[in-house]
Amino acid sequence: MSFPMTPAEARVDLSAIRENLALLGSHAPGAEMMAVVKADAYGHGLVPAARGCLSGGAGRLGTAYVREALQLRAAGITAPILSWILPPGEPLQQAVEHDIELSAGSAAVVDAIADAAALAGRTARVHLKADTGMSRGGATPDEWPDLLDRALRRRAEGTVEIVGLWSHFACADIPGDPSIVAQLMAFDEALAVAEKAGAGGSHVIRHIANSAATLTLPQARYDMVRPGIATFGLSPVPELGDFGLRPVMTLVARVALVKRVPAGSGVSYGHLYVTDRETTLGLVPLGYADGISRRATNLAEVLAGARRRRIAGRVCMDQFMIDVGDDRLTEGDEVILFGDGSRGEPTAQEWADSLGTITHEIVTGIGSRVPRVYR
């Protein structure tokens, strides 16, 4: 079956992924690289982006959930993968059978993984997570010895192999935040306790650095770094600039309708925009069902007809309007919502700034109706 041209698409430049990983690697010489591809690779498409990451030098991949890792395995990807959110009911036996490494932040999770490994007749590869001050996943300092003890006991029976010790920063994207040093100290203490207990060693990978830490905190790189948003060319610390990263996604749409309206015309729901002159409006077929936030109403800009245009009126479920004045606009003309800025279009960072959010939300929010097109 053939399909007509789509009204919008997200163009994903896989060469930019490779360039970004090379840049990130230059900031962490000697450290392994785990490219984090959770959440459909931050909206860029899980399998193609993962392959781009591996071809760009990443030796490992990271996912939030086992089902994401299993999708990568089903696509034929054999690189090491770590999955770290394991709610009840997660297919742990399948994970072990497919050589997916798993994170444990409590003794109960270690037991669940070990029991699944026993059913699979294999040894599970486990990363033990310490809560060093984020108060999210991981064992607190009081719980850490019990977690280590349980993991070591399950290792002795052959169901678990300890391959990693890790944690996660709360404020690495806030330069100079005192919690950064505090978390590094807590992580070092957790590593020392693990070493003394017999859970350390040169074969165990120590890792805490996310994108921000990879770029700004040399002391946080240890044995491996885990860039996520930076892999896709978006700065994890915008106030420090773009670090030379190149945005990977360009979101475009094609004008669906052009109409001339008189002065005083109310535009879209609620008439939050009213024309102050006779003007030309263009209908862009993307809306909040596609991840274009209603907060962008009368606020966010796009590139159309070689000029920036602000969204005119309420963003609807499937569409929004732009006002181009007396400029020429034709059905089928391309509108760029965001890209790398090289053509004068807004960037995802500009969209995030205008909406009071972060770029993560912008790119992961682009919905499934928008096809990803790769080059």
C-alpha positions as CSV (number, residue, x, y, z in Angstrom):
1,M,0.0,0.0,0.0
2,S,1.3,3.5,-0.9
3,F,0.7,6.4,1.4
4,P,0.4,10.1,0.5
5,M,2.9,12.7,1.6
6,T,2.6,13.4,5.3
7,P,1.6,16.9,6.5
8,A,4.5,17.0,8.9
9,E,7.7,15.1,9.7
10,A,10.6,15.0,12.2
11,R,13.8,14.8,10.3
12,V,16.5,13.0,12.2
13,D,20.2,13.6,11.2
14,L,22.1,10.5,12.3
15,S,25.4,12.0,11.3
16,A,24.7,14.7,14.0
17,I,24.4,11.9,16.6
18,R,27.8,10.6,15.6
19,E,29.3,14.1,15.8
20,N,27.8,14.8,19.2
21,L,29.1,11.5,20.6
22,A,32.6,12.3,19.3
23,L,32.5,15.6,21.1
24,L,31.2,14.0,24.3
25,G,33.9,11.4,24.1
26,S,36.5,14.1,23.9
27,H,35.3,15.4,27.2
28,A,35.6,12.0,28.8
29,P,38.8,10.4,27.5
30,G,39.3,6.9,28.7
31,A,35.7,6.5,29.9
32,E,33.3,4.1,28.4
33,M,30.3,5.6,26.6
34,M,26.7,4.6,27.3
35,A,24.2,6.4,25.1
36,V,20.9,6.7,26.8
37,V,18.1,6.0,24.3
38,K,15.1,5.8,26.7
39,A,11.7,7.3,25.7
40,D,12.1,6.4,22.1
41,A,15.6,7.9,22.1
42,Y,14.2,11.2,23.4
43,G,11.6,11.2,20.7
44,H,14.1,10.6,17.8
45,G,13.2,6.9,17.2
46,L,14.6,4.1,19.4
47,V,16.1,1.7,16.9
48,P,17.6,4.0,14.3
49,A,18.9,6.4,16.9
50,A,20.5,3.5,18.9
51,R,22.2,2.2,15.7
52,G,23.4,5.8,15.1
53,C,24.8,5.9,18.6
54,L,26.7,2.6,18.3
55,S,28.1,3.6,14.9
56,G,29.2,6.9,16.6
57,G,31.3,5.2,19.2
58,A,29.0,4.3,22.1
59,G,29.8,0.9,23.4
60,R,26.7,0.5,25.5
61,L,23.0,1.7,25.5
62,G,20.8,2.7,28.4
63,T,17.0,2.4,28.6
64,A,14.5,3.1,31.3
65,Y,12.4,0.0,30.9
66,V,13.1,-3.6,29.9
67,R,10.5,-3.4,27.1
68,E,12.7,-0.7,25.4
69,A,15.7,-3.0,25.7
70,L,13.8,-6.0,24.3
71,Q,12.8,-3.9,21.3
72,L,16.4,-3.2,20.6
73,R,17.3,-6.9,20.9
74,A,14.4,-7.7,18.5
75,A,16.0,-5.3,16.0
76,G,19.2,-7.3,16.2
77,I,21.2,-5.0,18.4
78,T,23.6,-7.0,20.5
79,A,25.5,-4.3,22.4
80,P,25.3,-4.3,26.2
81,I,22.1,-2.6,27.4
82,L,21.2,-1.5,30.9
83,S,17.6,-1.0,32.0
84,W,17.0,0.7,35.4
85,I,13.3,1.1,36.2
86,L,11.9,-2.3,37.2
87,P,8.3,-2.0,38.4
88,P,6.4,-5.1,39.5
89,G,5.5,-7.2,36.5
90,E,8.5,-6.1,34.4
91,P,9.7,-9.1,32.2
92,L,12.8,-9.8,34.2
93,Q,13.2,-13.4,33.0
94,Q,13.1,-12.2,29.3
95,A,15.6,-9.6,30.2
96,V,18.1,-12.1,31.6
97,E,17.5,-14.4,28.6
98,H,18.3,-11.6,26.3
99,D,21.5,-10.5,28.1
100,I,20.0,-7.2,29.3
101,E,21.8,-5.8,32.3
102,L,19.5,-4.7,35.2
103,S,19.7,-2.1,37.9
104,A,18.8,-2.9,41.6
105,G,18.4,-0.3,44.2
106,S,17.0,-2.5,46.9
107,A,17.5,-6.0,48.3
108,A,14.0,-6.9,47.1
109,V,14.8,-6.1,43.5
110,V,18.0,-8.1,43.8
111,D,15.9,-11.1,44.8
112,A,13.4,-10.5,42.0
113,I,16.2,-10.4,39.5
114,A,18.0,-13.5,41.0
115,D,14.8,-15.5,41.0
116,A,14.2,-14.6,37.3
117,A,17.7,-15.6,36.5
118,A,17.2,-19.0,38.2
119,L,14.1,-19.6,36.0
120,A,16.1,-18.6,33.0
121,G,19.0,-20.8,33.9
122,R,21.4,-18.0,33.5
123,T,23.3,-15.4,35.6
124,A,21.9,-11.9,35.7
125,R,24.3,-9.0,35.2
126,V,23.4,-6.3,37.8
127,H,24.3,-2.7,38.4
128,L,23.7,-1.8,42.1
129,K,22.4,1.8,42.5
130,A,23.2,4.1,45.4
131,D,20.9,7.0,46.3
132,T,23.6,9.7,46.9
133,G,21.1,12.5,47.5
134,M,18.5,12.6,44.8
135,S,16.0,10.7,46.9
136,R,14.7,8.9,43.8
137,G,15.9,5.4,42.8
138,G,18.7,3.6,44.7
139,A,19.6,2.5,48.2
140,T,20.2,5.2,50.8
141,P,23.5,5.1,52.8
142,D,21.6,3.2,55.6
143,E,20.2,0.6,53.1
144,W,23.4,0.3,51.0
145,P,25.1,-2.4,53.2
146,D,22.0,-4.6,53.1
147,L,21.8,-4.2,49.3
148,L,25.4,-5.2,48.9
149,D,25.0,-8.2,51.3
150,R,22.0,-9.5,49.4
151,A,23.7,-9.1,46.1
152,L,26.8,-10.9,47.3
153,R,24.7,-13.7,48.7
154,R,22.9,-14.1,45.4
155,R,26.2,-13.9,43.6
156,A,27.5,-16.8,45.7
157,E,24.6,-19.0,44.5
158,G,25.4,-18.1,40.9
159,T,22.3,-16.1,40.0
160,V,23.8,-12.6,40.0
161,E,26.9,-11.0,38.8
162,I,27.7,-7.5,40.0
163,V,28.9,-5.6,36.9
164,G,28.2,-2.0,37.9
165,L,27.9,0.5,40.8
166,W,26.1,3.7,40.0
167,S,24.1,6.7,41.0
168,H,22.5,9.8,39.4
169,F,22.9,13.5,39.9
170,A,20.1,15.8,41.0
171,C,21.7,19.1,40.0
172,A,24.6,18.5,37.6
173,D,22.8,21.0,35.3
174,I,23.1,23.8,37.9
175,P,26.7,24.9,37.9
176,G,28.2,25.2,41.3
177,D,25.3,23.7,43.2
178,P,26.6,22.4,46.5
179,S,24.7,19.1,46.1
180,I,27.1,18.1,43.3
181,V,30.1,17.9,45.6
182,A,27.9,16.3,48.3
183,Q,26.7,13.6,45.9
184,L,30.3,12.9,44.7
185,M,31.4,12.4,48.2
186,A,28.5,10.1,49.0
187,F,29.2,8.1,45.8
188,D,32.8,7.7,46.8
189,E,31.8,6.5,50.2
190,A,29.3,4.0,48.7
191,L,32.1,2.7,46.4
192,A,34.4,2.3,49.4
193,V,31.8,0.4,51.3
194,A,31.2,-1.8,48.3
195,E,35.0,-2.4,47.8
196,K,35.4,-3.4,51.4
197,A,32.4,-5.8,51.2
198,G,33.9,-7.5,48.1
199,A,31.5,-6.0,45.6
200,G,34.0,-3.8,43.8
201,G,37.0,-4.5,41.7
202,S,38.5,-3.4,38.4
203,H,35.8,-5.4,36.4
204,V,33.0,-3.4,38.0
205,I,31.9,-0.3,36.1
206,R,31.5,2.9,38.3
207,H,29.2,5.5,36.7
208,I,27.3,8.6,37.8
209,A,27.8,11.2,35.0
210,N,24.8,12.3,32.9
211,S,25.1,14.7,30.0
212,A,25.7,17.7,32.2
213,A,28.4,16.0,34.2
214,T,30.0,14.5,31.1
215,L,30.5,18.0,29.8
216,T,31.3,20.0,33.0
217,L,32.5,17.7,35.8
218,P,35.8,15.8,35.0
219,Q,35.8,14.3,38.5
220,A,32.4,12.6,37.9
221,R,33.4,10.5,34.8
222,Y,34.8,7.5,36.6
223,D,34.7,4.4,34.3
224,M,31.7,5.3,32.2
225,V,29.5,8.3,31.2
226,R,25.8,8.2,30.3
227,P,24.9,11.1,28.0
228,G,21.3,11.4,27.1
229,I,19.9,14.7,25.8
230,A,23.4,15.9,24.7
231,T,23.6,12.9,22.4
232,F,20.8,14.5,20.5
233,G,22.5,17.8,20.2
234,L,20.6,19.7,23.0
235,S,22.5,21.4,25.7
236,P,22.1,20.0,29.2
237,V,23.3,23.3,30.7
238,P,21.8,26.0,28.4
239,E,23.2,28.9,30.4
240,L,26.7,27.7,29.5
241,G,25.9,27.5,25.8
242,D,25.6,24.7,23.3
243,F,29.1,23.2,23.9
244,G,29.4,22.7,20.1
245,L,26.6,20.1,20.0
246,R,24.4,19.9,16.9
247,P,20.7,19.4,17.2
248,V,19.6,16.2,15.6
249,M,15.9,16.8,15.0
250,T,14.2,19.3,12.6
251,L,10.5,19.4,12.9
252,V,8.7,20.6,9.7
253,A,5.2,20.8,8.4
254,R,3.6,21.8,5.1
255,V,1.0,24.6,5.0
256,A,-2.4,23.1,4.5
257,L,-4.5,26.2,3.8
258,V,-3.9,29.9,3.0
259,K,-6.6,32.5,3.3
260,R,-6.9,36.3,3.2
261,V,-9.0,37.8,6.0
262,P,-10.0,41.4,6.9
263,A,-8.9,43.4,9.8
264,G,-10.7,42.5,13.1
265,S,-10.8,38.8,12.3
266,G,-10.7,36.6,15.4
267,V,-8.4,33.6,14.9
268,S,-8.8,30.1,16.4
269,Y,-10.6,29.1,19.6
270,G,-11.4,31.9,22.0
271,H,-10.3,34.6,19.6
272,L,-7.1,35.1,21.5
273,Y,-5.6,36.6,18.4
274,V,-7.4,39.3,16.4
275,T,-6.0,40.7,13.1
276,D,-5.1,44.4,13.2
277,R,-5.2,44.7,9.4
278,E,-6.2,42.8,6.3
279,T,-3.7,39.9,6.3
280,T,-2.9,36.4,5.1
281,L,-3.2,33.4,7.5
282,G,-1.6,30.0,7.0
283,L,-2.9,26.8,8.6
284,V,-0.1,24.5,9.9
285,P,-1.3,20.9,10.4
286,L,0.3,20.2,13.8
287,G,-1.4,20.6,17.2
288,Y,-1.2,19.5,20.8
289,A,-2.1,15.9,19.8
290,D,1.3,16.0,18.1
291,G,3.2,17.6,21.0
292,I,2.8,21.2,20.1
293,S,1.8,22.6,23.5
294,R,-1.2,24.8,23.9
295,R,1.1,27.1,25.9
296,A,2.7,28.0,22.5
297,T,-0.4,30.0,21.8
298,N,0.6,33.6,20.7
299,L,4.1,32.8,21.9
300,A,6.3,30.3,20.0
301,E,7.8,31.1,16.6
302,V,8.2,29.1,13.4
303,L,10.1,29.8,10.2
304,A,7.8,30.3,7.2
305,G,8.6,32.1,3.9
306,A,12.1,32.7,5.1
307,R,10.9,34.8,8.1
308,R,10.1,34.0,11.7
309,R,6.3,34.0,12.4
310,R,4.7,33.8,15.8
311,I,1.8,31.3,16.3
312,A,-1.4,33.3,15.9
313,G,-4.1,32.3,18.3
314,R,-4.9,29.1,20.2
315,V,-3.0,26.0,19.3
316,C,-5.6,23.4,18.5
317,M,-5.5,19.6,18.7
318,D,-4.4,19.2,15.1
319,Q,-3.5,22.6,13.8
320,F,-2.4,26.2,14.5
321,M,-2.4,29.4,12.5
322,I,0.3,31.8,11.5
323,D,-0.1,35.4,10.3
324,V,2.2,36.3,7.4
325,G,0.8,39.8,6.6
326,D,1.2,40.6,3.0
327,D,4.0,38.1,2.4
328,R,3.5,35.3,-0.1
329,L,2.5,31.9,1.3
330,T,1.2,28.9,-0.7
331,E,-0.4,25.6,0.2
332,G,2.4,23.0,0.5
333,D,5.1,25.5,1.6
334,E,7.4,24.2,4.3
335,V,7.2,25.6,7.8
336,I,10.1,24.8,10.2
337,L,9.1,24.7,13.8
338,F,12.5,24.0,15.2
339,G,15.9,22.8,13.9
340,D,19.6,23.6,14.4
341,G,19.0,27.3,13.6
342,S,21.2,27.3,10.5
343,R,18.4,28.6,8.3
344,G,17.2,31.1,10.8
345,E,14.6,28.8,12.3
346,P,14.0,28.6,16.0
347,T,15.8,25.9,17.9
348,A,14.3,23.4,20.4
349,Q,16.0,25.4,23.1
350,E,14.2,28.6,22.0
351,W,10.9,26.7,22.1
352,A,11.7,25.4,25.6
353,D,12.7,28.9,26.8
354,S,9.5,30.4,25.4
355,L,7.3,27.7,27.1
356,G,9.2,27.7,30.4
357,T,10.4,24.1,30.1
358,I,13.4,22.1,29.0
359,T,14.3,20.7,25.6
360,H,13.7,17.1,26.9
361,E,10.0,17.9,27.0
362,I,10.0,19.5,23.5
363,V,11.5,16.6,21.6
364,T,10.0,13.7,23.6
365,G,6.6,15.2,23.2
366,I,6.4,15.0,19.4
367,G,3.7,12.5,18.9
368,S,3.5,9.2,16.9
369,R,1.4,10.9,14.1
370,V,4.6,12.7,13.0
371,P,6.8,10.2,11.1
372,R,10.6,10.3,11.8
373,V,12.6,10.5,8.6
374,Y,16.3,9.5,8.8
375,R,19.4,10.5,6.9
